Amino acid sequence: MPKALLEYLGYTIYFWIGDGAEPVHVHVSKKRQLPNATKFWITSDSVELAKDTGSVDSRDMKDVLRYLRKNREAILSAWLRAFKKIEVKH
């Protein structure tokens, strides 16, 4: 089941709840959330394209990467909370 995190340029940025055993990543697609959408690895210092399935238009790829990099910390935090990798302190 997908969990939507952010929206940008009409794309939904999300992860699948069953993906917790994999390294941190997000899927990006328009209209529908698909398990085989374009995938980006999210690390402590970078965002890299993992798998391009065509769900992000090539004209938008640079902007989507820039947006993911800008929001990397929020994405990491959401992943860790969703997969209970850390205890969130308030």
PyMOL Python script that loads the backbone (N, CA, C, O; Angstrom):
from pymol import cmd

cmd.read_pdbstr("""\
ATOM      1  N   MET A   1       0.846  -1.177   0.000  1.00  0.00           N
ATOM      2  CA  MET A   1       0.000   0.000   0.000  1.00  0.00           C
ATOM      3  C   MET A   1       0.891   1.240   0.000  1.00  0.00           C
ATOM      4  O   MET A   1       1.817   1.331   0.806  1.00  0.00           O
ATOM      5  N   PRO A   2       0.625   2.191  -0.888  1.00  0.00           N
ATOM      6  CA  PRO A   2       1.462   3.393  -0.951  1.00  0.00           C
ATOM      7  C   PRO A   2       1.126   4.394   0.135  1.00  0.00           C
ATOM      8  O   PRO A   2      -0.002   4.447   0.626  1.00  0.00           O
ATOM      9  N   LYS A   3       2.113   5.182   0.501  1.00  0.00           N
ATOM     10  CA  LYS A   3       1.935   6.276   1.449  1.00  0.00           C
ATOM     11  C   LYS A   3       2.457   7.534   0.769  1.00  0.00           C
ATOM     12  O   LYS A   3       3.663   7.691   0.581  1.00  0.00           O
ATOM     13  N   ALA A   4       1.542   8.432   0.400  1.00  0.00           N
ATOM     14  CA  ALA A   4       1.933   9.675  -0.262  1.00  0.00           C
ATOM     15  C   ALA A   4       2.617  10.594   0.732  1.00  0.00           C
ATOM     16  O   ALA A   4       2.170  10.749   1.868  1.00  0.00           O
ATOM     17  N   LEU A   5       3.712  11.202   0.286  1.00  0.00           N
ATOM     18  CA  LEU A   5       4.479  12.111   1.133  1.00  0.00           C
ATOM     19  C   LEU A   5       4.350  13.553   0.672  1.00  0.00           C
ATOM     20  O   LEU A   5       4.028  14.444   1.458  1.00  0.00           O
ATOM     21  N   LEU A   6       4.605  13.770  -0.605  1.00  0.00           N
ATOM     22  CA  LEU A   6       4.674  15.120  -1.163  1.00  0.00           C
ATOM     23  C   LEU A   6       4.090  15.125  -2.567  1.00  0.00           C
ATOM     24  O   LEU A   6       3.933  14.078  -3.194  1.00  0.00           O
ATOM     25  N   GLU A   7       3.773  16.306  -3.044  1.00  0.00           N
ATOM     26  CA  GLU A   7       3.372  16.479  -4.442  1.00  0.00           C
ATOM     27  C   GLU A   7       4.173  17.624  -5.018  1.00  0.00           C
ATOM     28  O   GLU A   7       4.435  18.619  -4.342  1.00  0.00           O
ATOM     29  N   TYR A   8       4.567  17.471  -6.295  1.00  0.00           N
ATOM     30  CA  TYR A   8       5.368  18.489  -6.962  1.00  0.00           C
ATOM     31  C   TYR A   8       5.171  18.356  -8.461  1.00  0.00           C
ATOM     32  O   TYR A   8       5.298  17.260  -9.008  1.00  0.00           O
ATOM     33  N   LEU A   9       4.863  19.454  -9.129  1.00  0.00           N
ATOM     34  CA  LEU A   9       4.672  19.491 -10.576  1.00  0.00           C
ATOM     35  C   LEU A   9       3.649  18.460 -11.068  1.00  0.00           C
ATOM     36  O   LEU A   9       3.759  17.962 -12.188  1.00  0.00           O
ATOM     37  N   GLY A  10       2.667  18.144 -10.239  1.00  0.00           N
ATOM     38  CA  GLY A  10       1.668  17.156 -10.615  1.00  0.00           C
ATOM     39  C   GLY A  10       2.075  15.722 -10.329  1.00  0.00           C
ATOM     40  O   GLY A  10       1.305  14.798 -10.592  1.00  0.00           O
ATOM     41  N   TYR A  11       3.280  15.521  -9.791  1.00  0.00           N
ATOM     42  CA  TYR A  11       3.770  14.192  -9.435  1.00  0.00           C
ATOM     43  C   TYR A  11       3.482  13.924  -7.962  1.00  0.00           C
ATOM     44  O   TYR A  11       3.520  14.834  -7.134  1.00  0.00           O
ATOM     45  N   THR A  12       3.198  12.677  -7.652  1.00  0.00           N
ATOM     46  CA  THR A  12       3.076  12.251  -6.268  1.00  0.00           C
ATOM     47  C   THR A  12       4.362  11.524  -5.902  1.00  0.00           C
ATOM     48  O   THR A  12       4.860  10.686  -6.654  1.00  0.00           O
ATOM     49  N   ILE A  13       4.881  11.862  -4.741  1.00  0.00           N
ATOM     50  CA  ILE A  13       6.113  11.256  -4.217  1.00  0.00           C
ATOM     51  C   ILE A  13       5.682  10.385  -3.047  1.00  0.00           C
ATOM     52  O   ILE A  13       5.051  10.866  -2.105  1.00  0.00           O
ATOM     53  N   TYR A  14       6.023   9.107  -3.108  1.00  0.00           N
ATOM     54  CA  TYR A  14       5.480   8.174  -2.123  1.00  0.00           C
ATOM     55  C   TYR A  14       6.402   6.976  -1.931  1.00  0.00           C
ATOM     56  O   TYR A  14       7.340   6.757  -2.697  1.00  0.00           O
ATOM     57  N   PHE A  15       6.106   6.206  -0.884  1.00  0.00           N
ATOM     58  CA  PHE A  15       6.753   4.912  -0.729  1.00  0.00           C
ATOM     59  C   PHE A  15       5.693   3.881  -0.396  1.00  0.00           C
ATOM     60  O   PHE A  15       4.591   4.207   0.046  1.00  0.00           O
ATOM     61  N   TRP A  16       6.052   2.644  -0.617  1.00  0.00           N
ATOM     62  CA  TRP A  16       5.145   1.535  -0.338  1.00  0.00           C
ATOM     63  C   TRP A  16       5.464   1.003   1.043  1.00  0.00           C
ATOM     64  O   TRP A  16       6.627   0.798   1.389  1.00  0.00           O
ATOM     65  N   ILE A  17       4.430   0.781   1.826  1.00  0.00           N
ATOM     66  CA  ILE A  17       4.625   0.330   3.196  1.00  0.00           C
ATOM     67  C   ILE A  17       5.427  -0.974   3.249  1.00  0.00           C
ATOM     68  O   ILE A  17       6.146  -1.194   4.224  1.00  0.00           O
ATOM     69  N   GLY A  18       5.336  -1.824   2.265  1.00  0.00           N
ATOM     70  CA  GLY A  18       6.084  -3.084   2.247  1.00  0.00           C
ATOM     71  C   GLY A  18       7.551  -2.945   1.874  1.00  0.00           C
ATOM     72  O   GLY A  18       8.277  -3.938   1.835  1.00  0.00           O
ATOM     73  N   ASP A  19       8.003  -1.705   1.596  1.00  0.00           N
ATOM     74  CA  ASP A  19       9.381  -1.488   1.145  1.00  0.00           C
ATOM     75  C   ASP A  19      10.388  -1.287   2.274  1.00  0.00           C
ATOM     76  O   ASP A  19      11.545  -0.966   2.004  1.00  0.00           O
ATOM     77  N   GLY A  20       9.987  -1.463   3.514  1.00  0.00           N
ATOM     78  CA  GLY A  20      10.845  -1.154   4.653  1.00  0.00           C
ATOM     79  C   GLY A  20      12.134  -1.939   4.743  1.00  0.00           C
ATOM     80  O   GLY A  20      13.073  -1.505   5.410  1.00  0.00           O
ATOM     81  N   ALA A  21      12.201  -3.090   4.085  1.00  0.00           N
ATOM     82  CA  ALA A  21      13.425  -3.891   4.132  1.00  0.00           C
ATOM     83  C   ALA A  21      14.484  -3.366   3.165  1.00  0.00           C
ATOM     84  O   ALA A  21      15.654  -3.732   3.271  1.00  0.00           O
ATOM     85  N   GLU A  22      14.083  -2.513   2.227  1.00  0.00           N
ATOM     86  CA  GLU A  22      15.014  -1.932   1.257  1.00  0.00           C
ATOM     87  C   GLU A  22      15.624  -0.655   1.827  1.00  0.00           C
ATOM     88  O   GLU A  22      15.117  -0.110   2.807  1.00  0.00           O
ATOM     89  N   PRO A  23      16.711  -0.172   1.220  1.00  0.00           N
ATOM     90  CA  PRO A  23      17.238   1.139   1.612  1.00  0.00           C
ATOM     91  C   PRO A  23      16.186   2.218   1.349  1.00  0.00           C
ATOM     92  O   PRO A  23      15.253   2.009   0.574  1.00  0.00           O
ATOM     93  N   VAL A  24      16.341   3.348   1.987  1.00  0.00           N
ATOM     94  CA  VAL A  24      15.372   4.439   1.869  1.00  0.00           C
ATOM     95  C   VAL A  24      15.254   4.874   0.413  1.00  0.00           C
ATOM     96  O   VAL A  24      16.254   5.133  -0.256  1.00  0.00           O
ATOM     97  N   HIS A  25      14.012   4.952  -0.066  1.00  0.00           N
ATOM     98  CA  HIS A  25      13.754   5.380  -1.442  1.00  0.00           C
ATOM     99  C   HIS A  25      12.317   5.877  -1.553  1.00  0.00           C
ATOM    100  O   HIS A  25      11.479   5.606  -0.693  1.00  0.00           O
ATOM    101  N   VAL A  26      12.057   6.602  -2.622  1.00  0.00           N
ATOM    102  CA  VAL A  26      10.693   7.020  -2.945  1.00  0.00           C
ATOM    103  C   VAL A  26      10.396   6.649  -4.384  1.00  0.00           C
ATOM    104  O   VAL A  26      11.295   6.485  -5.209  1.00  0.00           O
ATOM    105  N   HIS A  27       9.118   6.524  -4.656  1.00  0.00           N
ATOM    106  CA  HIS A  27       8.614   6.331  -6.007  1.00  0.00           C
ATOM    107  C   HIS A  27       7.963   7.644  -6.419  1.00  0.00           C
ATOM    108  O   HIS A  27       7.435   8.369  -5.575  1.00  0.00           O
ATOM    109  N   VAL A  28       7.999   7.952  -7.711  1.00  0.00           N
ATOM    110  CA  VAL A  28       7.408   9.194  -8.216  1.00  0.00           C
ATOM    111  C   VAL A  28       6.626   8.865  -9.487  1.00  0.00           C
ATOM    112  O   VAL A  28       7.142   8.230 -10.406  1.00  0.00           O
ATOM    113  N   SER A  29       5.362   9.316  -9.517  1.00  0.00           N
ATOM    114  CA  SER A  29       4.535   9.115 -10.712  1.00  0.00           C
ATOM    115  C   SER A  29       3.401  10.132 -10.728  1.00  0.00           C
ATOM    116  O   SER A  29       3.106  10.769  -9.717  1.00  0.00           O
ATOM    117  N   LYS A  30       2.779  10.273 -11.878  1.00  0.00           N
ATOM    118  CA  LYS A  30       1.613  11.142 -12.031  1.00  0.00           C
ATOM    119  C   LYS A  30       0.360  10.292 -12.030  1.00  0.00           C
ATOM    120  O   LYS A  30       0.372   9.128 -12.431  1.00  0.00           O
ATOM    121  N   LYS A  31      -0.718  10.896 -11.572  1.00  0.00           N
ATOM    122  CA  LYS A  31      -2.064  10.305 -11.600  1.00  0.00           C
ATOM    123  C   LYS A  31      -2.223   9.150 -10.638  1.00  0.00           C
ATOM    124  O   LYS A  31      -2.941   9.280  -9.647  1.00  0.00           O
ATOM    125  N   ARG A  32      -1.578   8.021 -10.893  1.00  0.00           N
ATOM    126  CA  ARG A  32      -1.736   6.841 -10.044  1.00  0.00           C
ATOM    127  C   ARG A  32      -0.419   6.469  -9.385  1.00  0.00           C
ATOM    128  O   ARG A  32       0.654   6.631  -9.968  1.00  0.00           O
ATOM    129  N   GLN A  33      -0.517   5.976  -8.177  1.00  0.00           N
ATOM    130  CA  GLN A  33       0.672   5.484  -7.493  1.00  0.00           C
ATOM    131  C   GLN A  33       0.884   4.038  -7.917  1.00  0.00           C
ATOM    132  O   GLN A  33       0.026   3.181  -7.702  1.00  0.00           O
ATOM    133  N   LEU A  34       2.026   3.783  -8.515  1.00  0.00           N
ATOM    134  CA  LEU A  34       2.335   2.471  -9.075  1.00  0.00           C
ATOM    135  C   LEU A  34       3.557   1.869  -8.393  1.00  0.00           C
ATOM    136  O   LEU A  34       4.506   2.592  -8.089  1.00  0.00           O
ATOM    137  N   PRO A  35       3.554   0.560  -8.145  1.00  0.00           N
ATOM    138  CA  PRO A  35       4.730  -0.050  -7.514  1.00  0.00           C
ATOM    139  C   PRO A  35       5.963  -0.027  -8.409  1.00  0.00           C
ATOM    140  O   PRO A  35       7.086  -0.122  -7.916  1.00  0.00           O
ATOM    141  N   ASN A  36       5.765   0.098  -9.714  1.00  0.00           N
ATOM    142  CA  ASN A  36       6.897   0.113 -10.639  1.00  0.00           C
ATOM    143  C   ASN A  36       7.178   1.517 -11.168  1.00  0.00           C
ATOM    144  O   ASN A  36       7.640   1.679 -12.297  1.00  0.00           O
ATOM    145  N   ALA A  37       6.900   2.527 -10.351  1.00  0.00           N
ATOM    146  CA  ALA A  37       7.161   3.912 -10.756  1.00  0.00           C
ATOM    147  C   ALA A  37       8.653   4.216 -10.657  1.00  0.00           C
ATOM    148  O   ALA A  37       9.416   3.457 -10.059  1.00  0.00           O
ATOM    149  N   THR A  38       9.050   5.325 -11.246  1.00  0.00           N
ATOM    150  CA  THR A  38      10.443   5.763 -11.164  1.00  0.00           C
ATOM    151  C   THR A  38      10.848   5.837  -9.693  1.00  0.00           C
ATOM    152  O   THR A  38      10.096   6.331  -8.852  1.00  0.00           O
ATOM    153  N   LYS A  39      12.045   5.339  -9.401  1.00  0.00           N
ATOM    154  CA  LYS A  39      12.505   5.184  -8.019  1.00  0.00           C
ATOM    155  C   LYS A  39      13.777   5.988  -7.794  1.00  0.00           C
ATOM    156  O   LYS A  39      14.666   6.030  -8.645  1.00  0.00           O
ATOM    157  N   PHE A  40      13.844   6.629  -6.621  1.00  0.00           N
ATOM    158  CA  PHE A  40      15.008   7.417  -6.233  1.00  0.00           C
ATOM    159  C   PHE A  40      15.501   6.942  -4.876  1.00  0.00           C
ATOM    160  O   PHE A  40      14.717   6.818  -3.935  1.00  0.00           O
ATOM    161  N   TRP A  41      16.809   6.672  -4.772  1.00  0.00           N
ATOM    162  CA  TRP A  41      17.427   6.356  -3.483  1.00  0.00           C
ATOM    163  C   TRP A  41      17.618   7.663  -2.719  1.00  0.00           C
ATOM    164  O   TRP A  41      18.015   8.676  -3.295  1.00  0.00           O
ATOM    165  N   ILE A  42      17.335   7.631  -1.434  1.00  0.00           N
ATOM    166  CA  ILE A  42      17.497   8.787  -0.558  1.00  0.00           C
ATOM    167  C   ILE A  42      18.524   8.394   0.496  1.00  0.00           C
ATOM    168  O   ILE A  42      18.284   7.476   1.280  1.00  0.00           O
ATOM    169  N   THR A  43      19.664   9.079   0.523  1.00  0.00           N
ATOM    170  CA  THR A  43      20.699   8.778   1.509  1.00  0.00           C
ATOM    171  C   THR A  43      20.886   9.991   2.425  1.00  0.00           C
ATOM    172  O   THR A  43      20.236  11.022   2.250  1.00  0.00           O
ATOM    173  N   SER A  44      21.761   9.853   3.378  1.00  0.00           N
ATOM    174  CA  SER A  44      21.982  10.943   4.328  1.00  0.00           C
ATOM    175  C   SER A  44      22.578  12.185   3.668  1.00  0.00           C
ATOM    176  O   SER A  44      22.497  13.279   4.228  1.00  0.00           O
ATOM    177  N   ASP A  45      23.175  12.030   2.488  1.00  0.00           N
ATOM    178  CA  ASP A  45      23.783  13.199   1.849  1.00  0.00           C
ATOM    179  C   ASP A  45      23.463  13.340   0.361  1.00  0.00           C
ATOM    180  O   ASP A  45      24.048  14.185  -0.317  1.00  0.00           O
ATOM    181  N   SER A  46      22.533  12.516  -0.157  1.00  0.00           N
ATOM    182  CA  SER A  46      22.300  12.564  -1.594  1.00  0.00           C
ATOM    183  C   SER A  46      20.929  12.003  -1.972  1.00  0.00           C
ATOM    184  O   SER A  46      20.260  11.346  -1.174  1.00  0.00           O
ATOM    185  N   VAL A  47      20.541  12.279  -3.196  1.00  0.00           N
ATOM    186  CA  VAL A  47      19.366  11.656  -3.825  1.00  0.00           C
ATOM    187  C   VAL A  47      19.824  11.242  -5.216  1.00  0.00           C
ATOM    188  O   VAL A  47      20.360  12.058  -5.966  1.00  0.00           O
ATOM    189  N   GLU A  48      19.613   9.978  -5.560  1.00  0.00           N
ATOM    190  CA  GLU A  48      20.060   9.462  -6.848  1.00  0.00           C
ATOM    191  C   GLU A  48      18.945   8.688  -7.523  1.00  0.00           C
ATOM    192  O   GLU A  48      18.151   8.019  -6.862  1.00  0.00           O
ATOM    193  N   LEU A  49      18.892   8.782  -8.819  1.00  0.00           N
ATOM    194  CA  LEU A  49      17.948   8.001  -9.589  1.00  0.00           C
ATOM    195  C   LEU A  49      18.326   6.528  -9.485  1.00  0.00           C
ATOM    196  O   LEU A  49      19.451   6.148  -9.809  1.00  0.00           O
ATOM    197  N   ALA A  50      17.386   5.702  -9.033  1.00  0.00           N
ATOM    198  CA  ALA A  50      17.642   4.268  -8.894  1.00  0.00           C
ATOM    199  C   ALA A  50      17.128   3.497 -10.094  1.00  0.00           C
ATOM    200  O   ALA A  50      17.796   2.589 -10.589  1.00  0.00           O
ATOM    201  N   LYS A  51      15.928   3.863 -10.567  1.00  0.00           N
ATOM    202  CA  LYS A  51      15.305   3.131 -11.662  1.00  0.00           C
ATOM    203  C   LYS A  51      14.342   4.059 -12.389  1.00  0.00           C
ATOM    204  O   LYS A  51      13.378   4.548 -11.800  1.00  0.00           O
ATOM    205  N   ASP A  52      14.600   4.296 -13.651  1.00  0.00           N
ATOM    206  CA  ASP A  52      13.741   5.166 -14.458  1.00  0.00           C
ATOM    207  C   ASP A  52      12.785   4.298 -15.268  1.00  0.00           C
ATOM    208  O   ASP A  52      13.196   3.630 -16.217  1.00  0.00           O
ATOM    209  N   THR A  53      11.521   4.311 -14.895  1.00  0.00           N
ATOM    210  CA  THR A  53      10.515   3.519 -15.601  1.00  0.00           C
ATOM    211  C   THR A  53       9.660   4.386 -16.516  1.00  0.00           C
ATOM    212  O   THR A  53       8.690   3.906 -17.102  1.00  0.00           O
ATOM    213  N   GLY A  54      10.019   5.660 -16.639  1.00  0.00           N
ATOM    214  CA  GLY A  54       9.282   6.551 -17.518  1.00  0.00           C
ATOM    215  C   GLY A  54       8.111   7.257 -16.864  1.00  0.00           C
ATOM    216  O   GLY A  54       7.388   7.989 -17.540  1.00  0.00           O
ATOM    217  N   SER A  55       7.898   7.061 -15.568  1.00  0.00           N
ATOM    218  CA  SER A  55       6.769   7.722 -14.914  1.00  0.00           C
ATOM    219  C   SER A  55       7.058   9.186 -14.591  1.00  0.00           C
ATOM    220  O   SER A  55       6.158   9.922 -14.184  1.00  0.00           O
ATOM    221  N   VAL A  56       8.304   9.609 -14.769  1.00  0.00           N
ATOM    222  CA  VAL A  56       8.673  11.032 -14.676  1.00  0.00           C
ATOM    223  C   VAL A  56       9.132  11.450 -16.062  1.00  0.00           C
ATOM    224  O   VAL A  56      10.065  10.874 -16.620  1.00  0.00           O
ATOM    225  N   ASP A  57       8.475  12.446 -16.604  1.00  0.00           N
ATOM    226  CA  ASP A  57       8.829  12.939 -17.930  1.00  0.00           C
ATOM    227  C   ASP A  57      10.281  13.407 -17.929  1.00  0.00           C
ATOM    228  O   ASP A  57      10.727  14.046 -16.975  1.00  0.00           O
ATOM    229  N   SER A  58      11.010  13.099 -18.977  1.00  0.00           N
ATOM    230  CA  SER A  58      12.430  13.465 -19.051  1.00  0.00           C
ATOM    231  C   SER A  58      12.630  14.971 -18.906  1.00  0.00           C
ATOM    232  O   SER A  58      13.660  15.412 -18.396  1.00  0.00           O
ATOM    233  N   ARG A  59      11.656  15.760 -19.347  1.00  0.00           N
ATOM    234  CA  ARG A  59      11.753  17.223 -19.209  1.00  0.00           C
ATOM    235  C   ARG A  59      11.639  17.672 -17.760  1.00  0.00           C
ATOM    236  O   ARG A  59      12.098  18.761 -17.414  1.00  0.00           O
ATOM    237  N   ASP A  60      11.031  16.844 -16.905  1.00  0.00           N
ATOM    238  CA  ASP A  60      10.830  17.196 -15.498  1.00  0.00           C
ATOM    239  C   ASP A  60      11.856  16.575 -14.567  1.00  0.00           C
ATOM    240  O   ASP A  60      11.925  16.945 -13.395  1.00  0.00           O
ATOM    241  N   MET A  61      12.656  15.636 -15.066  1.00  0.00           N
ATOM    242  CA  MET A  61      13.542  14.860 -14.202  1.00  0.00           C
ATOM    243  C   MET A  61      14.480  15.743 -13.373  1.00  0.00           C
ATOM    244  O   MET A  61      14.634  15.516 -12.173  1.00  0.00           O
ATOM    245  N   LYS A  62      15.098  16.731 -13.987  1.00  0.00           N
ATOM    246  CA  LYS A  62      16.040  17.591 -13.272  1.00  0.00           C
ATOM    247  C   LYS A  62      15.339  18.347 -12.138  1.00  0.00           C
ATOM    248  O   LYS A  62      15.881  18.475 -11.040  1.00  0.00           O
ATOM    249  N   ASP A  63      14.124  18.848 -12.416  1.00  0.00           N
ATOM    250  CA  ASP A  63      13.375  19.576 -11.388  1.00  0.00           C
ATOM    251  C   ASP A  63      12.927  18.656 -10.259  1.00  0.00           C
ATOM    252  O   ASP A  63      12.967  19.037  -9.089  1.00  0.00           O
ATOM    253  N   VAL A  64      12.501  17.449 -10.607  1.00  0.00           N
ATOM    254  CA  VAL A  64      12.085  16.492  -9.580  1.00  0.00           C
ATOM    255  C   VAL A  64      13.274  16.120  -8.699  1.00  0.00           C
ATOM    256  O   VAL A  64      13.140  16.071  -7.476  1.00  0.00           O
ATOM    257  N   LEU A  65      14.417  15.860  -9.290  1.00  0.00           N
ATOM    258  CA  LEU A  65      15.625  15.560  -8.502  1.00  0.00           C
ATOM    259  C   LEU A  65      15.978  16.717  -7.572  1.00  0.00           C
ATOM    260  O   LEU A  65      16.293  16.504  -6.401  1.00  0.00           O
ATOM    261  N   ARG A  66      15.925  17.923  -8.088  1.00  0.00           N
ATOM    262  CA  ARG A  66      16.230  19.099  -7.270  1.00  0.00           C
ATOM    263  C   ARG A  66      15.261  19.199  -6.082  1.00  0.00           C
ATOM    264  O   ARG A  66      15.674  19.491  -4.959  1.00  0.00           O
ATOM    265  N   TYR A  67      13.974  18.955  -6.342  1.00  0.00           N
ATOM    266  CA  TYR A  67      12.964  19.015  -5.294  1.00  0.00           C
ATOM    267  C   TYR A  67      13.205  17.928  -4.237  1.00  0.00           C
ATOM    268  O   TYR A  67      13.111  18.192  -3.038  1.00  0.00           O
ATOM    269  N   LEU A  68      13.511  16.730  -4.680  1.00  0.00           N
ATOM    270  CA  LEU A  68      13.794  15.648  -3.732  1.00  0.00           C
ATOM    271  C   LEU A  68      15.012  15.971  -2.886  1.00  0.00           C
ATOM    272  O   LEU A  68      15.016  15.720  -1.681  1.00  0.00           O
ATOM    273  N   ARG A  69      16.036  16.521  -3.500  1.00  0.00           N
ATOM    274  CA  ARG A  69      17.243  16.885  -2.745  1.00  0.00           C
ATOM    275  C   ARG A  69      16.936  17.964  -1.718  1.00  0.00           C
ATOM    276  O   ARG A  69      17.447  17.925  -0.599  1.00  0.00           O
ATOM    277  N   LYS A  70      16.110  18.916  -2.094  1.00  0.00           N
ATOM    278  CA  LYS A  70      15.728  19.995  -1.171  1.00  0.00           C
ATOM    279  C   LYS A  70      14.923  19.445   0.012  1.00  0.00           C
ATOM    280  O   LYS A  70      15.005  19.982   1.117  1.00  0.00           O
ATOM    281  N   ASN A  71      14.158  18.396  -0.210  1.00  0.00           N
ATOM    282  CA  ASN A  71      13.287  17.834   0.822  1.00  0.00           C
ATOM    283  C   ASN A  71      13.800  16.503   1.374  1.00  0.00           C
ATOM    284  O   ASN A  71      13.048  15.753   1.998  1.00  0.00           O
ATOM    285  N   ARG A  72      15.062  16.218   1.146  1.00  0.00           N
ATOM    286  CA  ARG A  72      15.669  14.953   1.545  1.00  0.00           C
ATOM    287  C   ARG A  72      15.489  14.649   3.039  1.00  0.00           C
ATOM    288  O   ARG A  72      15.130  13.529   3.403  1.00  0.00           O
ATOM    289  N   GLU A  73      15.732  15.620   3.885  1.00  0.00           N
ATOM    290  CA  GLU A  73      15.637  15.384   5.327  1.00  0.00           C
ATOM    291  C   GLU A  73      14.213  15.034   5.749  1.00  0.00           C
ATOM    292  O   GLU A  73      14.014  14.149   6.581  1.00  0.00           O
ATOM    293  N   ALA A  74      13.228  15.717   5.185  1.00  0.00           N
ATOM    294  CA  ALA A  74      11.829  15.416   5.504  1.00  0.00           C
ATOM    295  C   ALA A  74      11.450  14.023   5.027  1.00  0.00           C
ATOM    296  O   ALA A  74      10.711  13.310   5.705  1.00  0.00           O
ATOM    297  N   ILE A  75      11.953  13.636   3.867  1.00  0.00           N
ATOM    298  CA  ILE A  75      11.673  12.297   3.332  1.00  0.00           C
ATOM    299  C   ILE A  75      12.306  11.231   4.230  1.00  0.00           C
ATOM    300  O   ILE A  75      11.663  10.236   4.566  1.00  0.00           O
ATOM    301  N   LEU A  76      13.562  11.442   4.615  1.00  0.00           N
ATOM    302  CA  LEU A  76      14.230  10.490   5.515  1.00  0.00           C
ATOM    303  C   LEU A  76      13.467  10.352   6.827  1.00  0.00           C
ATOM    304  O   LEU A  76      13.272   9.242   7.322  1.00  0.00           O
ATOM    305  N   SER A  77      13.044  11.461   7.379  1.00  0.00           N
ATOM    306  CA  SER A  77      12.306  11.450   8.636  1.00  0.00           C
ATOM    307  C   SER A  77      10.986  10.692   8.491  1.00  0.00           C
ATOM    308  O   SER A  77      10.627   9.899   9.363  1.00  0.00           O
ATOM    309  N   ALA A  78      10.265  10.930   7.400  1.00  0.00           N
ATOM    310  CA  ALA A  78       8.993  10.237   7.162  1.00  0.00           C
ATOM    311  C   ALA A  78       9.212   8.730   7.017  1.00  0.00           C
ATOM    312  O   ALA A  78       8.432   7.932   7.536  1.00  0.00           O
ATOM    313  N   TRP A  79      10.277   8.347   6.309  1.00  0.00           N
ATOM    314  CA  TRP A  79      10.593   6.922   6.131  1.00  0.00           C
ATOM    315  C   TRP A  79      10.864   6.276   7.487  1.00  0.00           C
ATOM    316  O   TRP A  79      10.330   5.211   7.797  1.00  0.00           O
ATOM    317  N   LEU A  80      11.687   6.924   8.278  1.00  0.00           N
ATOM    318  CA  LEU A  80      12.057   6.365   9.573  1.00  0.00           C
ATOM    319  C   LEU A  80      10.844   6.231  10.482  1.00  0.00           C
ATOM    320  O   LEU A  80      10.714   5.237  11.197  1.00  0.00           O
ATOM    321  N   ARG A  81       9.954   7.218  10.464  1.00  0.00           N
ATOM    322  CA  ARG A  81       8.726   7.120  11.259  1.00  0.00           C
ATOM    323  C   ARG A  81       7.830   6.004  10.737  1.00  0.00           C
ATOM    324  O   ARG A  81       7.313   5.211  11.525  1.00  0.00           O
ATOM    325  N   ALA A  82       7.639   5.929   9.429  1.00  0.00           N
ATOM    326  CA  ALA A  82       6.734   4.942   8.833  1.00  0.00           C
ATOM    327  C   ALA A  82       7.197   3.510   9.080  1.00  0.00           C
ATOM    328  O   ALA A  82       6.383   2.610   9.291  1.00  0.00           O
ATOM    329  N   PHE A  83       8.494   3.312   9.052  1.00  0.00           N
ATOM    330  CA  PHE A  83       9.017   1.967   9.226  1.00  0.00           C
ATOM    331  C   PHE A  83       9.559   1.740  10.630  1.00  0.00           C
ATOM    332  O   PHE A  83      10.210   0.733  10.908  1.00  0.00           O
ATOM    333  N   LYS A  84       9.274   2.703  11.513  1.00  0.00           N
ATOM    334  CA  LYS A  84       9.625   2.603  12.926  1.00  0.00           C
ATOM    335  C   LYS A  84      11.095   2.259  13.155  1.00  0.00           C
ATOM    336  O   LYS A  84      11.436   1.432  14.001  1.00  0.00           O
ATOM    337  N   LYS A  85      11.953   2.917  12.376  1.00  0.00           N
ATOM    338  CA  LYS A  85      13.393   2.674  12.474  1.00  0.00           C
ATOM    339  C   LYS A  85      14.000   3.466  13.636  1.00  0.00           C
ATOM    340  O   LYS A  85      15.075   3.136  14.138  1.00  0.00           O
ATOM    341  N   ILE A  86      13.294   4.508  14.047  1.00  0.00           N
ATOM    342  CA  ILE A  86      13.763   5.310  15.184  1.00  0.00           C
ATOM    343  C   ILE A  86      12.550   5.721  16.000  1.00  0.00           C
ATOM    344  O   ILE A  86      11.418   5.676  15.518  1.00  0.00           O
ATOM    345  N   GLU A  87      12.792   6.113  17.209  1.00  0.00           N
ATOM    346  CA  GLU A  87      11.734   6.658  18.043  1.00  0.00           C
ATOM    347  C   GLU A  87      11.701   8.162  17.807  1.00  0.00           C
ATOM    348  O   GLU A  87      12.711   8.844  17.979  1.00  0.00           O
ATOM    349  N   VAL A  88      10.556   8.670  17.417  1.00  0.00           N
ATOM    350  CA  VAL A  88      10.425  10.093  17.142  1.00  0.00           C
ATOM    351  C   VAL A  88      10.193  10.823  18.453  1.00  0.00           C
ATOM    352  O   VAL A  88       9.277  10.489  19.205  1.00  0.00           O
ATOM    353  N   LYS A  89      11.028  11.827  18.726  1.00  0.00           N
ATOM    354  CA  LYS A  89      10.899  12.618  19.953  1.00  0.00           C
ATOM    355  C   LYS A  89      10.217  13.928  19.618  1.00  0.00           C
ATOM    356  O   LYS A  89      10.528  14.565  18.612  1.00  0.00           O
ATOM    357  N   HIS A  90       9.281  14.327  20.472  1.00  0.00           N
ATOM    358  CA  HIS A  90       8.558  15.587  20.242  1.00  0.00           C
ATOM    359  C   HIS A  90       9.034  16.647  21.203  1.00  0.00           C
ATOM    360  O   HIS A  90       8.546  17.777  21.168  1.00  0.00           O
TER     361      HIS A  90
END
""", "prot")
cmd.dss("prot")
cmd.show_as("cartoon", "prot")
cmd.util.cbc("prot")
cmd.orient("prot")
